[in-house]
Amino acid sequence: MTEVQYSVQDLISTAFDQKPVDFENAFSSLIVDRLAAAVETRKIEVAQAMFGDQASSEDYSSDETEEESEVETEQEEEQDGEVA
């Protein structure tokens, strides 16, 4: 079964000719194609935003690790001070 490719001109033509079934088919075909293209574009944008700059995310994780080790060191010093 082959799928017919509709254009916006076909959509307008079926509306003026008052052919609701043909209008629905044309509209569905056009909207599905446009939505699929928009979703694909958005997926690419999100992927680039998430994985586009690996260096900055690596720098962030190393900064976070340094901060955690500083907090742990301070906590250990406080505990040692209380015991002594």
mmCIF file as gemmi writes it, N, C-alpha and C atoms, coordinates in Angstrom:
data_model
loop_
_atom_site.group_PDB
_atom_site.id
_atom_site.type_symbol
_atom_site.label_atom_id
_atom_site.label_alt_id
_atom_site.label_comp_id
_atom_site.label_asym_id
_atom_site.label_entity_id
_atom_site.label_seq_id
_atom_site.pdbx_PDB_ins_code
_atom_site.Cartn_x
_atom_site.Cartn_y
_atom_site.Cartn_z
_atom_site.occupancy
_atom_site.B_iso_or_equiv
_atom_site.pdbx_formal_charge
_atom_site.auth_seq_id
_atom_site.auth_asym_id
_atom_site.pdbx_PDB_model_num
ATOM 1 N N . MET Axp A 1 ? 0.838 -1.165 0 1 0 ? 1 A 1
ATOM 2 C CA . MET Axp A 1 ? 0 0 0 1 0 ? 1 A 1
ATOM 3 C C . MET Axp A 1 ? 0.892 1.24 0 1 0 ? 1 A 1
ATOM 4 N N . THR Axp A 2 ? 0.744 2.077 -1.001 1 0 ? 2 A 1
ATOM 5 C CA . THR Axp A 2 ? 1.575 3.26 -1.104 1 0 ? 2 A 1
ATOM 6 C C . THR Axp A 2 ? 0.886 4.445 -0.435 1 0 ? 2 A 1
ATOM 7 N N . GLU Axp A 3 ? 1.697 5.245 0.229 1 0 ? 3 A 1
ATOM 8 C CA . GLU Axp A 3 ? 1.173 6.417 0.915 1 0 ? 3 A 1
ATOM 9 C C . GLU Axp A 3 ? 1.286 7.621 -0.009 1 0 ? 3 A 1
ATOM 10 N N . VAL Axp A 4 ? 0.2 8.34 -0.169 1 0 ? 4 A 1
ATOM 11 C CA . VAL Axp A 4 ? 0.16 9.499 -1.047 1 0 ? 4 A 1
ATOM 12 C C . VAL Axp A 4 ? 0.752 10.695 -0.315 1 0 ? 4 A 1
ATOM 13 N N . GLN Axp A 5 ? 1.62 11.428 -0.99 1 0 ? 5 A 1
ATOM 14 C CA . GLN Axp A 5 ? 2.206 12.631 -0.425 1 0 ? 5 A 1
ATOM 15 C C . GLN Axp A 5 ? 1.321 13.821 -0.781 1 0 ? 5 A 1
ATOM 16 N N . TYR Axp A 6 ? 0.865 14.534 0.228 1 0 ? 6 A 1
ATOM 17 C CA . TYR Axp A 6 ? 0.006 15.688 0.022 1 0 ? 6 A 1
ATOM 18 C C . TYR Axp A 6 ? 0.804 16.963 0.22 1 0 ? 6 A 1
ATOM 19 N N . SER Axp A 7 ? 0.338 18.027 -0.409 1 0 ? 7 A 1
ATOM 20 C CA . SER Axp A 7 ? 0.928 19.345 -0.205 1 0 ? 7 A 1
ATOM 21 C C . SER Axp A 7 ? -0.113 20.251 0.442 1 0 ? 7 A 1
ATOM 22 N N . VAL Axp A 8 ? 0.304 21.414 0.838 1 0 ? 8 A 1
ATOM 23 C CA . VAL Axp A 8 ? -0.614 22.377 1.43 1 0 ? 8 A 1
ATOM 24 C C . VAL Axp A 8 ? -1.657 22.786 0.386 1 0 ? 8 A 1
ATOM 25 N N . GLN Axp A 9 ? -1.237 22.824 -0.851 1 0 ? 9 A 1
ATOM 26 C CA . GLN Axp A 9 ? -2.163 23.162 -1.939 1 0 ? 9 A 1
ATOM 27 C C . GLN Axp A 9 ? -3.281 22.12 -2.021 1 0 ? 9 A 1
ATOM 28 N N . ASP Axp A 10 ? -2.941 20.845 -1.84 1 0 ? 10 A 1
ATOM 29 C CA . ASP Axp A 10 ? -3.96 19.788 -1.826 1 0 ? 10 A 1
ATOM 30 C C . ASP Axp A 10 ? -4.924 19.986 -0.664 1 0 ? 10 A 1
ATOM 31 N N . LEU Axp A 11 ? -4.408 20.384 0.473 1 0 ? 11 A 1
ATOM 32 C CA . LEU Axp A 11 ? -5.223 20.618 1.654 1 0 ? 11 A 1
ATOM 33 C C . LEU Axp A 11 ? -6.245 21.736 1.397 1 0 ? 11 A 1
ATOM 34 N N . ILE Axp A 12 ? -5.771 22.816 0.831 1 0 ? 12 A 1
ATOM 35 C CA . ILE Axp A 12 ? -6.663 23.943 0.534 1 0 ? 12 A 1
ATOM 36 C C . ILE Axp A 12 ? -7.676 23.559 -0.535 1 0 ? 12 A 1
ATOM 37 N N . SER Axp A 13 ? -7.23 22.85 -1.525 1 0 ? 13 A 1
ATOM 38 C CA . SER Axp A 13 ? -8.123 22.424 -2.609 1 0 ? 13 A 1
ATOM 39 C C . SER Axp A 13 ? -9.257 21.546 -2.086 1 0 ? 13 A 1
ATOM 40 N N . THR Axp A 14 ? -8.942 20.6 -1.232 1 0 ? 14 A 1
ATOM 41 C CA . THR Axp A 14 ? -9.989 19.72 -0.688 1 0 ? 14 A 1
ATOM 42 C C . THR Axp A 14 ? -10.945 20.48 0.22 1 0 ? 14 A 1
ATOM 43 N N . ALA Axp A 15 ? -10.446 21.511 0.897 1 0 ? 15 A 1
ATOM 44 C CA . ALA Axp A 15 ? -11.324 22.33 1.739 1 0 ? 15 A 1
ATOM 45 C C . ALA Axp A 15 ? -12.317 23.105 0.882 1 0 ? 15 A 1
ATOM 46 N N . PHE Axp A 16 ? -11.845 23.703 -0.217 1 0 ? 16 A 1
ATOM 47 C CA . PHE Axp A 16 ? -12.74 24.447 -1.097 1 0 ? 16 A 1
ATOM 48 C C . PHE Axp A 16 ? -13.714 23.539 -1.84 1 0 ? 16 A 1
ATOM 49 N N . ASP Axp A 17 ? -13.267 22.337 -2.141 1 0 ? 17 A 1
ATOM 50 C CA . ASP Axp A 17 ? -14.142 21.378 -2.843 1 0 ? 17 A 1
ATOM 51 C C . ASP Axp A 17 ? -15.093 20.673 -1.886 1 0 ? 17 A 1
ATOM 52 N N . GLN Axp A 18 ? -14.992 20.969 -0.605 1 0 ? 18 A 1
ATOM 53 C CA . GLN Axp A 18 ? -15.832 20.379 0.444 1 0 ? 18 A 1
ATOM 54 C C . GLN Axp A 18 ? -15.77 18.842 0.418 1 0 ? 18 A 1
ATOM 55 N N . LYS Axp A 19 ? -14.557 18.35 0.483 1 0 ? 19 A 1
ATOM 56 C CA . LYS Axp A 19 ? -14.302 16.907 0.557 1 0 ? 19 A 1
ATOM 57 C C . LYS Axp A 19 ? -13.664 16.621 1.916 1 0 ? 19 A 1
ATOM 58 N N . PRO Axp A 20 ? -14.495 16.395 2.923 1 0 ? 20 A 1
ATOM 59 C CA . PRO Axp A 20 ? -13.947 16.262 4.282 1 0 ? 20 A 1
ATOM 60 C C . PRO Axp A 20 ? -13.015 15.065 4.466 1 0 ? 20 A 1
ATOM 61 N N . VAL Axp A 21 ? -13.297 13.961 3.816 1 0 ? 21 A 1
ATOM 62 C CA . VAL Axp A 21 ? -12.442 12.78 3.971 1 0 ? 21 A 1
ATOM 63 C C . VAL Axp A 21 ? -11.074 13.035 3.347 1 0 ? 21 A 1
ATOM 64 N N . ASP Axp A 22 ? -11.062 13.618 2.156 1 0 ? 22 A 1
ATOM 65 C CA . ASP Axp A 22 ? -9.79 13.941 1.511 1 0 ? 22 A 1
ATOM 66 C C . ASP Axp A 22 ? -9.026 15.005 2.301 1 0 ? 22 A 1
ATOM 67 N N . PHE Axp A 23 ? -9.767 15.978 2.866 1 0 ? 23 A 1
ATOM 68 C CA . PHE Axp A 23 ? -9.136 17.008 3.688 1 0 ? 23 A 1
ATOM 69 C C . PHE Axp A 23 ? -8.471 16.376 4.91 1 0 ? 23 A 1
ATOM 70 N N . GLU Axp A 24 ? -9.19 15.47 5.553 1 0 ? 24 A 1
ATOM 71 C CA . GLU Axp A 24 ? -8.635 14.806 6.74 1 0 ? 24 A 1
ATOM 72 C C . GLU Axp A 24 ? -7.377 14.022 6.392 1 0 ? 24 A 1
ATOM 73 N N . ASN Axp A 25 ? -7.409 13.302 5.283 1 0 ? 25 A 1
ATOM 74 C CA . ASN Axp A 25 ? -6.231 12.527 4.867 1 0 ? 25 A 1
ATOM 75 C C . ASN Axp A 25 ? -5.043 13.446 4.572 1 0 ? 25 A 1
ATOM 76 N N . ALA Axp A 26 ? -5.308 14.532 3.858 1 0 ? 26 A 1
ATOM 77 C CA . ALA Axp A 26 ? -4.236 15.47 3.515 1 0 ? 26 A 1
ATOM 78 C C . ALA Axp A 26 ? -3.681 16.125 4.776 1 0 ? 26 A 1
ATOM 79 N N . PHE Axp A 27 ? -4.575 16.561 5.653 1 0 ? 27 A 1
ATOM 80 C CA . PHE Axp A 27 ? -4.143 17.208 6.889 1 0 ? 27 A 1
ATOM 81 C C . PHE Axp A 27 ? -3.323 16.251 7.747 1 0 ? 27 A 1
ATOM 82 N N . SER Axp A 28 ? -3.803 15.036 7.909 1 0 ? 28 A 1
ATOM 83 C CA . SER Axp A 28 ? -3.086 14.046 8.724 1 0 ? 28 A 1
ATOM 84 C C . SER Axp A 28 ? -1.7 13.78 8.171 1 0 ? 28 A 1
ATOM 85 N N . SER Axp A 29 ? -1.611 13.624 6.873 1 0 ? 29 A 1
ATOM 86 C CA . SER Axp A 29 ? -0.325 13.359 6.246 1 0 ? 29 A 1
ATOM 87 C C . SER Axp A 29 ? 0.636 14.518 6.456 1 0 ? 29 A 1
ATOM 88 N N . LEU Axp A 30 ? 0.15 15.732 6.236 1 0 ? 30 A 1
ATOM 89 C CA . LEU Axp A 30 ? 1.009 16.909 6.395 1 0 ? 30 A 1
ATOM 90 C C . LEU Axp A 30 ? 1.449 17.103 7.844 1 0 ? 30 A 1
ATOM 91 N N . ILE Axp A 31 ? 0.524 16.96 8.769 1 0 ? 31 A 1
ATOM 92 C CA . ILE Axp A 31 ? 0.85 17.223 10.163 1 0 ? 31 A 1
ATOM 93 C C . ILE Axp A 31 ? 1.801 16.158 10.719 1 0 ? 31 A 1
ATOM 94 N N . VAL Axp A 32 ? 1.621 14.926 10.323 1 0 ? 32 A 1
ATOM 95 C CA . VAL Axp A 32 ? 2.504 13.852 10.782 1 0 ? 32 A 1
ATOM 96 C C . VAL Axp A 32 ? 3.931 14.095 10.288 1 0 ? 32 A 1
ATOM 97 N N . ASP Axp A 33 ? 4.062 14.483 9.03 1 0 ? 33 A 1
ATOM 98 C CA . ASP Axp A 33 ? 5.396 14.754 8.488 1 0 ? 33 A 1
ATOM 99 C C . ASP Axp A 33 ? 6.067 15.914 9.216 1 0 ? 33 A 1
ATOM 100 N N . ARG Axp A 34 ? 5.305 16.977 9.46 1 0 ? 34 A 1
ATOM 101 C CA . ARG Axp A 34 ? 5.883 18.149 10.122 1 0 ? 34 A 1
ATOM 102 C C . ARG Axp A 34 ? 6.215 17.875 11.587 1 0 ? 34 A 1
ATOM 103 N N . LEU Axp A 35 ? 5.343 17.139 12.255 1 0 ? 35 A 1
ATOM 104 C CA . LEU Axp A 35 ? 5.62 16.804 13.661 1 0 ? 35 A 1
ATOM 105 C C . LEU Axp A 35 ? 6.842 15.902 13.777 1 0 ? 35 A 1
ATOM 106 N N . ALA Axp A 36 ? 6.955 14.943 12.881 1 0 ? 36 A 1
ATOM 107 C CA . ALA Axp A 36 ? 8.117 14.044 12.91 1 0 ? 36 A 1
ATOM 108 C C . ALA Axp A 36 ? 9.409 14.832 12.699 1 0 ? 36 A 1
ATOM 109 N N . ALA Axp A 37 ? 9.378 15.772 11.778 1 0 ? 37 A 1
ATOM 110 C CA . ALA Axp A 37 ? 10.565 16.595 11.523 1 0 ? 37 A 1
ATOM 111 C C . ALA Axp A 37 ? 10.878 17.472 12.733 1 0 ? 37 A 1
ATOM 112 N N . ALA Axp A 38 ? 9.856 18.038 13.362 1 0 ? 38 A 1
ATOM 113 C CA . ALA Axp A 38 ? 10.068 18.893 14.529 1 0 ? 38 A 1
ATOM 114 C C . ALA Axp A 38 ? 10.614 18.094 15.708 1 0 ? 38 A 1
ATOM 115 N N . VAL Axp A 39 ? 10.098 16.9 15.915 1 0 ? 39 A 1
ATOM 116 C CA . VAL Axp A 39 ? 10.572 16.054 17.012 1 0 ? 39 A 1
ATOM 117 C C . VAL Axp A 39 ? 12.03 15.654 16.779 1 0 ? 39 A 1
ATOM 118 N N . GLU Axp A 40 ? 12.359 15.314 15.566 1 0 ? 40 A 1
ATOM 119 C CA . GLU Axp A 40 ? 13.737 14.926 15.245 1 0 ? 40 A 1
ATOM 120 C C . GLU Axp A 40 ? 14.699 16.096 15.488 1 0 ? 40 A 1
ATOM 121 N N . THR Axp A 41 ? 14.284 17.29 15.076 1 0 ? 41 A 1
ATOM 122 C CA . THR Axp A 41 ? 15.105 18.479 15.305 1 0 ? 41 A 1
ATOM 123 C C . THR Axp A 41 ? 15.297 18.735 16.796 1 0 ? 41 A 1
ATOM 124 N N . ARG Axp A 42 ? 14.237 18.6 17.568 1 0 ? 42 A 1
ATOM 125 C CA . ARG Axp A 42 ? 14.304 18.823 19.015 1 0 ? 42 A 1
ATOM 126 C C . ARG Axp A 42 ? 15.2 17.784 19.692 1 0 ? 42 A 1
ATOM 127 N N . LYS Axp A 43 ? 15.115 16.531 19.233 1 0 ? 43 A 1
ATOM 128 C CA . LYS Axp A 43 ? 15.973 15.481 19.799 1 0 ? 43 A 1
ATOM 129 C C . LYS Axp A 43 ? 17.442 15.812 19.583 1 0 ? 43 A 1
ATOM 130 N N . ILE Axp A 44 ? 17.763 16.326 18.405 1 0 ? 44 A 1
ATOM 131 C CA . ILE Axp A 44 ? 19.143 16.694 18.101 1 0 ? 44 A 1
ATOM 132 C C . ILE Axp A 44 ? 19.592 17.847 18.989 1 0 ? 44 A 1
ATOM 133 N N . GLU Axp A 45 ? 18.711 18.857 19.18 1 0 ? 45 A 1
ATOM 134 C CA . GLU Axp A 45 ? 19.054 19.985 20.03 1 0 ? 45 A 1
ATOM 135 C C . GLU Axp A 45 ? 19.306 19.544 21.475 1 0 ? 45 A 1
ATOM 136 N N . VAL Axp A 46 ? 18.47 18.662 21.981 1 0 ? 46 A 1
ATOM 137 C CA . VAL Axp A 46 ? 18.624 18.184 23.355 1 0 ? 46 A 1
ATOM 138 C C . VAL Axp A 46 ? 19.903 17.368 23.493 1 0 ? 46 A 1
ATOM 139 N N . ALA Axp A 47 ? 20.182 16.528 22.522 1 0 ? 47 A 1
ATOM 140 C CA . ALA Axp A 47 ? 21.401 15.716 22.569 1 0 ? 47 A 1
ATOM 141 C C . ALA Axp A 47 ? 22.64 16.597 22.552 1 0 ? 47 A 1
ATOM 142 N N . GLN Axp A 48 ? 22.62 17.641 21.733 1 0 ? 48 A 1
ATOM 143 C CA . GLN Axp A 48 ? 23.768 18.549 21.685 1 0 ? 48 A 1
ATOM 144 C C . GLN Axp A 48 ? 23.913 19.316 22.996 1 0 ? 48 A 1
ATOM 145 N N . ALA Axp A 49 ? 22.799 19.676 23.595 1 0 ? 49 A 1
ATOM 146 C CA . ALA Axp A 49 ? 22.859 20.387 24.869 1 0 ? 49 A 1
ATOM 147 C C . ALA Axp A 49 ? 23.392 19.484 25.973 1 0 ? 49 A 1
ATOM 148 N N . MET Axp A 50 ? 23.029 18.217 25.944 1 0 ? 50 A 1
ATOM 149 C CA . MET Axp A 50 ? 23.459 17.291 26.993 1 0 ? 50 A 1
ATOM 150 C C . MET Axp A 50 ? 24.898 16.844 26.822 1 0 ? 50 A 1
ATOM 151 N N . PHE Axp A 51 ? 25.29 16.562 25.598 1 0 ? 51 A 1
ATOM 152 C CA . PHE Axp A 51 ? 26.595 15.946 25.366 1 0 ? 51 A 1
ATOM 153 C C . PHE Axp A 51 ? 27.54 16.809 24.545 1 0 ? 51 A 1
ATOM 154 N N . GLY Axp A 52 ? 27.135 18.007 24.212 1 0 ? 52 A 1
ATOM 155 C CA . GLY Axp A 52 ? 27.934 18.86 23.334 1 0 ? 52 A 1
ATOM 156 C C . GLY Axp A 52 ? 29.234 19.327 23.942 1 0 ? 52 A 1
ATOM 157 N N . ASP Axp A 53 ? 29.259 19.622 25.241 1 0 ? 53 A 1
ATOM 158 C CA . ASP Axp A 53 ? 30.446 20.175 25.867 1 0 ? 53 A 1
ATOM 159 C C . ASP Axp A 53 ? 30.894 19.254 26.997 1 0 ? 53 A 1
ATOM 160 N N . GLN Axp A 54 ? 31.61 18.219 26.657 1 0 ? 54 A 1
ATOM 161 C CA . GLN Axp A 54 ? 32.063 17.226 27.634 1 0 ? 54 A 1
ATOM 162 C C . GLN Axp A 54 ? 33.07 17.806 28.607 1 0 ? 54 A 1
ATOM 163 N N . ALA Axp A 55 ? 33.891 18.741 28.162 1 0 ? 55 A 1
ATOM 164 C CA . ALA Axp A 55 ? 34.956 19.277 29.022 1 0 ? 55 A 1
ATOM 165 C C . ALA Axp A 55 ? 34.386 20.018 30.222 1 0 ? 55 A 1
ATOM 166 N N . SER Axp A 56 ? 33.361 20.814 30.008 1 0 ? 56 A 1
ATOM 167 C CA . SER Axp A 56 ? 32.817 21.58 31.132 1 0 ? 56 A 1
ATOM 168 C C . SER Axp A 56 ? 32.14 20.668 32.143 1 0 ? 56 A 1
ATOM 169 N N . SER Axp A 57 ? 31.511 19.6 31.684 1 0 ? 57 A 1
ATOM 170 C CA . SER Axp A 57 ? 30.875 18.689 32.629 1 0 ? 57 A 1
ATOM 171 C C . SER Axp A 57 ? 31.925 17.912 33.425 1 0 ? 57 A 1
ATOM 172 N N . GLU Axp A 58 ? 33.066 17.62 32.823 1 0 ? 58 A 1
ATOM 173 C CA . GLU Axp A 58 ? 34.138 16.941 33.549 1 0 ? 58 A 1
ATOM 174 C C . GLU Axp A 58 ? 34.727 17.885 34.591 1 0 ? 58 A 1
ATOM 175 N N . ASP Axp A 59 ? 34.87 19.16 34.258 1 0 ? 59 A 1
ATOM 176 C CA . ASP Axp A 59 ? 35.38 20.141 35.211 1 0 ? 59 A 1
ATOM 177 C C . ASP Axp A 59 ? 34.432 20.273 36.386 1 0 ? 59 A 1
ATOM 178 N N . TYR Axp A 60 ? 33.145 20.257 36.126 1 0 ? 60 A 1
ATOM 179 C CA . TYR Axp A 60 ? 32.154 20.379 37.193 1 0 ? 60 A 1
ATOM 180 C C . TYR Axp A 60 ? 32.251 19.195 38.142 1 0 ? 60 A 1
ATOM 181 N N . SER Axp A 61 ? 32.386 17.992 37.606 1 0 ? 61 A 1
ATOM 182 C CA . SER Axp A 61 ? 32.446 16.824 38.476 1 0 ? 61 A 1
ATOM 183 C C . SER Axp A 61 ? 33.717 16.833 39.324 1 0 ? 61 A 1
ATOM 184 N N . SER Axp A 62 ? 34.834 17.315 38.81 1 0 ? 62 A 1
ATOM 185 C CA . SER Axp A 62 ? 36.054 17.363 39.613 1 0 ? 62 A 1
ATOM 186 C C . SER Axp A 62 ? 35.941 18.44 40.689 1 0 ? 62 A 1
ATOM 187 N N . ASP Axp A 63 ? 35.288 19.563 40.389 1 0 ? 63 A 1
ATOM 188 C CA . ASP Axp A 63 ? 35.067 20.596 41.403 1 0 ? 63 A 1
ATOM 189 C C . ASP Axp A 63 ? 34.191 20.059 42.519 1 0 ? 63 A 1
ATOM 190 N N . GLU Axp A 64 ? 33.176 19.32 42.148 1 0 ? 64 A 1
ATOM 191 C CA . GLU Axp A 64 ? 32.258 18.75 43.13 1 0 ? 64 A 1
ATOM 192 C C . GLU Axp A 64 ? 32.991 17.772 44.042 1 0 ? 64 A 1
ATOM 193 N N . THR Axp A 65 ? 33.881 16.968 43.489 1 0 ? 65 A 1
ATOM 194 C CA . THR Axp A 65 ? 34.641 16.002 44.264 1 0 ? 65 A 1
ATOM 195 C C . THR Axp A 65 ? 35.561 16.719 45.245 1 0 ? 65 A 1
ATOM 196 N N . GLU Axp A 66 ? 36.198 17.814 44.812 1 0 ? 66 A 1
ATOM 197 C CA . GLU Axp A 66 ? 37.085 18.578 45.686 1 0 ? 66 A 1
ATOM 198 C C . GLU Axp A 66 ? 36.298 19.172 46.851 1 0 ? 66 A 1
ATOM 199 N N . GLU Axp A 67 ? 35.106 19.7 46.568 1 0 ? 67 A 1
ATOM 200 C CA . GLU Axp A 67 ? 34.291 20.283 47.62 1 0 ? 67 A 1
ATOM 201 C C . GLU Axp A 67 ? 33.863 19.219 48.627 1 0 ? 67 A 1
ATOM 202 N N . GLU Axp A 68 ? 33.499 18.04 48.145 1 0 ? 68 A 1
ATOM 203 C CA . GLU Axp A 68 ? 33.087 16.958 49.04 1 0 ? 68 A 1
ATOM 204 C C . GLU Axp A 68 ? 34.237 16.535 49.933 1 0 ? 68 A 1
ATOM 205 N N . SER Axp A 69 ? 35.457 16.45 49.398 1 0 ? 69 A 1
ATOM 206 C CA . SER Axp A 69 ? 36.598 16.032 50.213 1 0 ? 69 A 1
ATOM 207 C C . SER Axp A 69 ? 36.94 17.098 51.25 1 0 ? 69 A 1
ATOM 208 N N . GLU Axp A 70 ? 36.754 18.398 50.916 1 0 ? 70 A 1
ATOM 209 C CA . GLU Axp A 70 ? 36.995 19.459 51.881 1 0 ? 70 A 1
ATOM 210 C C . GLU Axp A 70 ? 35.994 19.373 53.036 1 0 ? 70 A 1
ATOM 211 N N . VAL Axp A 71 ? 34.741 19.107 52.725 1 0 ? 71 A 1
ATOM 212 C CA . VAL Axp A 71 ? 33.706 18.991 53.757 1 0 ? 71 A 1
ATOM 213 C C . VAL Axp A 71 ? 34.003 17.801 54.647 1 0 ? 71 A 1
ATOM 214 N N . GLU Axp A 72 ? 34.397 16.679 54.06 1 0 ? 72 A 1
ATOM 215 C CA . GLU Axp A 72 ? 34.723 15.486 54.84 1 0 ? 72 A 1
ATOM 216 C C . GLU Axp A 72 ? 35.906 15.762 55.765 1 0 ? 72 A 1
ATOM 217 N N . THR Axp A 73 ? 36.917 16.471 55.279 1 0 ? 73 A 1
ATOM 218 C CA . THR Axp A 73 ? 38.091 16.796 56.082 1 0 ? 73 A 1
ATOM 219 C C . THR Axp A 73 ? 37.698 17.681 57.261 1 0 ? 73 A 1
ATOM 220 N N . GLU Axp A 74 ? 36.85 18.674 57 1 0 ? 74 A 1
ATOM 221 C CA . GLU Axp A 74 ? 36.397 19.555 58.072 1 0 ? 74 A 1
ATOM 222 C C . GLU Axp A 74 ? 35.604 18.779 59.113 1 0 ? 74 A 1
ATOM 223 N N . GLN Axp A 75 ? 34.772 17.851 58.685 1 0 ? 75 A 1
ATOM 224 C CA . GLN Axp A 75 ? 33.978 17.051 59.619 1 0 ? 75 A 1
ATOM 225 C C . GLN Axp A 75 ? 34.888 16.167 60.466 1 0 ? 75 A 1
ATOM 226 N N . GLU Axp A 76 ? 35.898 15.589 59.869 1 0 ? 76 A 1
ATOM 227 C CA . GLU Axp A 76 ? 36.828 14.737 60.603 1 0 ? 76 A 1
ATOM 228 C C . GLU Axp A 76 ? 37.595 15.557 61.649 1 0 ? 76 A 1
ATOM 229 N N . GLU Axp A 77 ? 37.979 16.779 61.254 1 0 ? 77 A 1
ATOM 230 C CA . GLU Axp A 77 ? 38.708 17.632 62.199 1 0 ? 77 A 1
ATOM 231 C C . GLU Axp A 77 ? 37.818 17.998 63.387 1 0 ? 77 A 1
ATOM 232 N N . GLU Axp A 78 ? 36.552 18.28 63.123 1 0 ? 78 A 1
ATOM 233 C CA . GLU Axp A 78 ? 35.622 18.614 64.2 1 0 ? 78 A 1
ATOM 234 C C . GLU Axp A 78 ? 35.442 17.426 65.138 1 0 ? 78 A 1
ATOM 235 N N . GLN Axp A 79 ? 35.329 16.233 64.58 1 0 ? 79 A 1
ATOM 236 C CA . GLN Axp A 79 ? 35.159 15.039 65.396 1 0 ? 79 A 1
ATOM 237 C C . GLN Axp A 79 ? 36.403 14.772 66.235 1 0 ? 79 A 1
ATOM 238 N N . ASP Axp A 80 ? 37.579 14.95 65.652 1 0 ? 80 A 1
ATOM 239 C CA . ASP Axp A 80 ? 38.82 14.747 66.395 1 0 ? 80 A 1
ATOM 240 C C . ASP Axp A 80 ? 38.938 15.763 67.514 1 0 ? 80 A 1
ATOM 241 N N . GLY Axp A 81 ? 38.513 16.973 67.288 1 0 ? 81 A 1
ATOM 242 C CA . GLY Axp A 81 ? 38.583 18.013 68.304 1 0 ? 81 A 1
ATOM 243 C C . GLY Axp A 81 ? 37.674 17.728 69.484 1 0 ? 81 A 1
ATOM 244 N N . GLU Axp A 82 ? 36.525 17.139 69.25 1 0 ? 82 A 1
ATOM 245 C CA . GLU Axp A 82 ? 35.577 16.825 70.306 1 0 ? 82 A 1
ATOM 246 C C . GLU Axp A 82 ? 36.08 15.687 71.17 1 0 ? 82 A 1
ATOM 247 N N . VAL Axp A 83 ? 36.734 14.701 70.572 1 0 ? 83 A 1
ATOM 248 C CA . VAL Axp A 83 ? 37.211 13.54 71.294 1 0 ? 83 A 1
ATOM 249 C C . VAL Axp A 83 ? 38.391 13.907 72.183 1 0 ? 83 A 1
ATOM 250 N N . ALA Axp A 84 ? 39.286 14.737 71.722 1 0 ? 84 A 1
ATOM 251 C CA . ALA Axp A 84 ? 40.516 15.071 72.439 1 0 ? 84 A 1
ATOM 252 C C . ALA Axp A 84 ? 40.309 15.968 73.582 1 0 ? 84 A 1
